[in-house]
Amino acid sequence: MRIGELARRSGLSARMLRYYEEAGLLRPARTASGYRDYGEAELEAARRIRLLGASGLTVEAIRRLLPCMRTGDGPLFEGCDEIRETLRQAVAELDAQLRTLRESRAIVASYLHELDAGAPARPPRRRAAGQGGRASTRTPA
C-alpha cells in the first residue's frame, strides 16, 4: 500500500510516517520506481508507534521497544528486560496524567452543574493535605 493509504488506516499523517521512517521506526520496501510500499506488518507497526507515542514514550524508547515486540502467537515481548524501567516510568506518568484529568473533569463538571442550576460557578473545595489529596489553594471569599 502507498503512504496515503497507510496514513488513513493507521491514524498517522503521511508526514509523521516519513518522520518515523527517517528515525528508523518504519522500514518500507520500495517499488522499482522508488515509491514506498507498505505491507500489513508496517501497518501494525505504525499503529503501535502511534499508541506508544501517545503514551508519552520518546522516539528513542520506541526504537528500542519495537524490535522486542512480536506479532502472531506467543508472548508479545521476548528478550527485552532493559526496556522494563522505561515502561514502568511511562505507566507512572500516565497514572499522574489520569489523576490530573480526573481532577480537571471534576472542576469542569462542577462549573457546569452550578451553571445549569443557575448558581454562580465556584471550584470545588480540595481535600486538606493528609486527607488523600493536596492542600486547598483556594483563597477565602
Steps between C-alpha positions, in 0.01 A plus 500: 500500500612856441566754774159668465315177568730416790436846644125450475506150649751574778369838616838664438570773247720428199744754642524307829546173313792653308645630827471155659672349196781757530528416873534130418166392643347397167681333212274479197600318187547708185349438161717500187399863447601594857157525663461378857310171514350421841362161599284380787808470726574871452133582567515309829831669589359845415198441726727389784725803448196730515379347826846493658561862403162601640599334827794737531783275389778674309602399150820354646304286749267383223802417283637276779160346569380411149755225428389327821135491396388183328201447278279196471485228764718484807620761746488864390848573635809285490847581631449867579545533873693827454182681389312405820594818695406723206157336492461535879574872474251536214229330708575728798479809277172382349360438850594857598332635187186301579486645852536853359233433238258365762552811713457728199186316398353537849561874495348548154202278589439703817503822297250352258279372782494841668434679173215260422359559849522877453748547783833681463779262404767426762777242494441204733694501825806281497571264784750620758852357494517170681146406394600331177545815297684828476431797721246747369641789302172687512492838674208585730221702337 
